[in-house]
Amino acid sequence: IEETLFTNAAAAVNESQQGSVVTKPESTLRFDKKTANVATVAHWIPASRQIIADASQLQSYINGRLLYGLKLAEDQDLADAIVDAATAYDETLVTTLGVTSPTRIDHIRAAILQARQAQYPVSGVVLNPVDWAAIELTKDSQERYIWVSVSDGGVARLWRVPVVESDSITQGEFLVGAFKMGAQIWDREGASIRISEHHASYFIQNLVAILCEERYALTIYRPQAFVSGPFESGS
């Protein structure tokens, strides 16, 4: 189910007395039925049966690379799905807040406010590594870094919200939202590695297929709790 409307009428009410009956306020909560398909993400590579048997370290390395590639594809798939469902960033909001020359940092704060207005607490900011590097390299008028101490680095947070770097977000764009409450991942089958000779003529060629795959579904309960959009040019 996807939450499409919530009107919060909660309020303090007086006690009902004889001759004065108090009617408690009624809130509105509406849902729409949605279908979330279970996605299968997979890839495989061929290898010789002898090398797998003779070089266990190589097999471990191959497994690790396949799993890492799988997670990259999963990250891209999930990011695309949330960005597609997210509310478009209102670029006029930052000027409404009194900012005359908005920067990347200003746009992020305005987007956090926009997502927060959906009544869900914002729990994450997702940025392309290039944009996050540009933010960390921001200096004041005296050429001092305002974000980090170069020797120690800094906590990856913006406006008290954790920042996640992801190549799945296009450079020049951002995604903020209530990832803890507004969406959920359902693991149908966790990531696994399987090895088989039963592919084409692999059995008589002493080859094996190393397959890595997983299955999952994503549900987005409150699209309004996610905001995505571009930074302004030159910000």
Salt bridges, closest charged atoms under 4 A:
GLU3 OE2 - ARG222 NE 3.41
GLU74 OE1 - LYS71 NZ 3.18
ASP131 OD1 - ARG104 NE 3.47
ASP140 OD2 - ARG144 NE 2.90
GLU143 OE1 - LYS139 NZ 3.50
GLU189 OE2 - ARG215 NH1 3.30
GLU197 OE2 - ARG49 NE 3.60
GLU213 OE2 - ARG194 NH2 2.46
GLU214 OE1 - LYS71 NZ 3.47
GLU232 OE1 - HIS107 NE2 3.78
